[in-house]
């Protein structure tokens, strides 16, 4: 783990130093002991383009969501490795015995991805002041970048698939114009939590108001209007059957017609009804149902639904997997 950490992440140390893995270190050690006057040369760094980037770092948490497996997590991928970030001068940069101070430091982790996403969310909010957090999340997810062959943000190159990268890499410029959004408000989450078995008392600890579980609840997480689709299957079963109720809101062109483009993994049949949605004004809502049937041939298989009107491509990941 420590070797992998140094390979994937730069680490600021107290003294000028370079890191070598065990094999390279052995080569250097043998060379030092092979001559009386060992020498070394430090060459100027050479900038290279890594065509495999972006890559989800090894320490990034993977799905599935253990509490509610059919809410696909993570949602999105954002920069979080080797980030030049501000650093408080009252904190020791390395160890407590080091009294030097820094205004900036190299930091890695979710604590660095979070401000990237937060900043992009604020950027989207500046264009759409009335959008809810759910609408902003939907915009981020449905416009996330994924390249099938050249990056690890693909089930073809990453065995964890969407459990590693969610809907893809965050794309701020596209997220301000997603075309359609999957909206969800407070009452949707109240119904979801009640359907998950929360009592009224526990619910009120979350909402901070007098919400109760007396209203209609969502029987499963599939009924929550989320911008992704996750269907869990018991490990003892291979047959797959499930449906998702969704509503999309038009935030694109006033008059538009979207067609459903489904990419179904082998062994599964995925249908969308209706498969054409027509909108006459901004803010109009349309409902659809996505159904999945067939046989699960691997632990996790990936697909997608894209609503396409010729200008906007609103993409949602579809994941079917064995429940943990």
N, C-alpha and C positions, 0 to 999 in steps of 0.2 A: 504494500500500500504506500509506504513512504517513497519507494523508488518511483512508483507511478505518479505520486504527487509532484515530485520535482520535475518529472518529464512534462507534465501537463501545465504546471503553474510556476511562474517566477516567484521566488521567495526572497525578500529583503533580509540580508544577514548583517551582523554587526561589523564585520571586516570585509574588505574586498576579497571575493572568492568566486570560484567557478565550481559547478557541480558536474561530476562524472558518475555514470552508473557503474555497477560492480565490474562489468567486463572491461570497459574502457579504463577504469581505475587500475585494474590488474595489468593492462598493457603499459600504463605509465609507470607503475611500480617496478615492473620487470625491466623497463628501459633505464630507470634511475639506477638500478642495481647492476646494470650491464656495462656501465662506463664510469670513469672517474670524474668526468666533466659533463654531466647531463645539462642540456640546454633546452629552452622552450621559446617559441615565438607566438605572440598573440597577433593574429591578423585582423584587419578591419572587417567588421561585420558586413555581410552581403544580404541584401534584401531579396527575398524570394516570395513568389505568389503560391500559396498553398491551395491547390485546386480542390482539396477535400474539405475545406472550411465552408460553412461553420460545422463544428463538431461539438456535440454535447459532452462536457467534461465528465470524467468518471465519477466524481463525487456528487454530481447533481442527482437529486432524489428521483426515483423512478415510480411509475404507477404499477399496479392499479391503486386507486383510492380505496384504502382498506375499510373506511367507514361506510362509504356509499360507492361501491364499485362501478355502478352505472352512471356516475358523473365522471366523465373522462378527465383525468389529471395526468400530467400538467396541461394547462391550457395553451401555453405559448412558450417560445424560446426567445431569450434576450441576452445581450452581451453581459458576461459576469466573470470573465477570467482575465487576470492581469490588467485591471482597470486602474488608471491613475486617478486617485480620489483624494479629496481633502482629508486632513488628519489633524486632530486636536493636538496642539503643542504641549498640553499638560499630561499627555499619555506617553509612556515609553514606547518608542518605535520597535524595539527588539526585546530586550530583557530589562528588568528593574534596575540593574546596575549601570545601564547605559543612560547617562543624563542628557544626551543630545536630544534635540527637538526637531520635528518635521512639520511642515505645513501640508505636505502631500506624501502619499505612500502608494505602493502597489498592492491592491486588495483583490481577492477573488471570493466568489460565493454568491448565494442568493441575495445577500445584502447589497450586491452590486447590480444584479439583474433588476431588482425591485425599483431602484431609482430610474433606471432606463425606461421601464414600463410606465412608471408614474409620470415621468416627464412626457412620454408620448401620449398618455391619457389626458394630461393637461393640454397638450397641443391639439388633440382632437376636440376637447371641450371648448377651446378658443374659437373653433369653427362652428361648433354646434352646442351653444350654451344650455339648451334645454334637454340634451340627451342624458339619459340615466346611466348609472354605472354599468348596468347590464347591456345597454346599447353600445357603450364604448368597448366593453369586453368583446361583444359580438363583432364589432368592426375590426378589432385587433386580430381576432381568431380567423375570421373568414377571408382576411387578406394576407395571412401569414405566408411566407415564402417556403416553398419546398421544391427541390430539384431532384428528380428521380435518380440520375446516374452519377452526378459529380459530387454529391455531399452525403453526409451521414444522416441527413434528415429525410430518410426514406427507409421503408421496411426491407428494401433490397440490400441495404448496406448496414442497417442497424437492427440487430435482432430484437431490441426492446421496442422498436417501432414507435407508435404514438405515445407509449408509456415513457419514452425518453424525451420527445420533443413536442408533444401536443399537436397543435394545428400548424406548427412551422415557426420560422424565424420572423420576429416582429418587423413590420414594414410601415413606418410612419406615413410616408407619402401616399400610399394606397389606402391606409386606414381612414383617412379623412373623407373618402368617397367610396364606401363599401357597396352601395346600391341597395341592399336589403340588410335589415338587422333583426336579430332574434331578441325581442324585448321581454323583460320580466320585471315585475314590480314587487313591492313588499308583500302583498297578499299572495302572490305566487309562491314566495318562499315560506310564508306561513303555512299554506296548504301542503307544501313539500315536507316541511319539518313535521307537521302533524301526521302526515302519511308515513313518515319514518319512525313513528312511535313516540314522539315527544309529547309530554303532558302539557296541559295549559300552564302549569306553574313553571316548568322548565322553559317553555316557549317565552314566557314573559320576562325571564331572566335575560333572554337574548334580545327581544324587541324593545324592552323597557317601557312598554305600554300595557294596555288591557286586552291584547290580542288573545283569542281563545281558539280551541280546536273544535268548535261547534259547527263551523262551516264545512263545505265540501272539501275533502282532502284529495291529494294526489296519491293514488294507490301505489305507484312505483315512481322511481326517479326518472323514468322515461317520459313522464308527463310534464316535467319541468321544461320550460321553453329555453333549452340550452343550445348553443351553436355547434354542438357535436353530438354524436350518437355512439353510445357504448352499450353492448349487450353481453351480459355475463352468462356463461353456461357452466353447469355443475361439472366437475372433473369426471364424474362417472357417466356423463352423457356426451354424445356427439351430435345429436339432432338439435337444430336451432330453429327457434320460432319466437318472434317478438315484434312489437310495433311501437312507434313513437308518434305522438301528436305534437305538431309544431305550428307556430304562427310566425310569419315574417311581415315586417313593416317596410313599406317602400320609402326609402330616403334618397332615391336616385332621380331618374327622370319622371316627370309628371305622368306621361303616358308611356307605358312599357309593357312588354310581354316576355316573361322568363320561361325558359324550357329547362326541365330537369335532365342533367347528364349524370348518370350513375356509373361509377366504376366499382364493380362487385368482385370480391376475391373468389378464387376457385372453390366450387362446392356450395356457394351461396347464391340465392336469387333475391335481389333487392328491388322492390317496387316503390314508386312514389305516386300517390293519388291525391289530387290530380297532378299530372306531370307537366302542366302548363298553367302558369299564374299570370293573370292580366291585371294591370293597375291603371287607374284613371287619374290619380292625384297623389301628391306626396303625403305620406302619413297613412295611406290606405293599408289595411291589413288583409292578409289572405292566409287561410289554414291549409295544411296538407298532412297526410299520414305517410310515414315511411315504414314499410314492413320488410322483415328479413326472415327468410326460411332456407333450410338446407342442412348441410352437414359440415361440422367444424373439423377440418383436416389437420390443423396445427394448434399449438397452444394459443396463439394470437394471429389473427388475420386482419388485414387493413383494406379499407375501401374508401370511397368518398362520394359525396353528393355535391354537384355544382349547379347552381341556378344561374343561367346564362341568358342575357338579353342582347348580346352582341357588343355591349359596352362594358358591362360589369360581369364579373365571374365571382359568384358568392360561394366559396368552398367550405364545406364542413367535413371533417374526418369521420369515418365510420369504422368502429373497432368491435370485433367479436372475439371473445377470449374465455378461457377457462377461469372460473371464479377462484380466488385465492382460498 
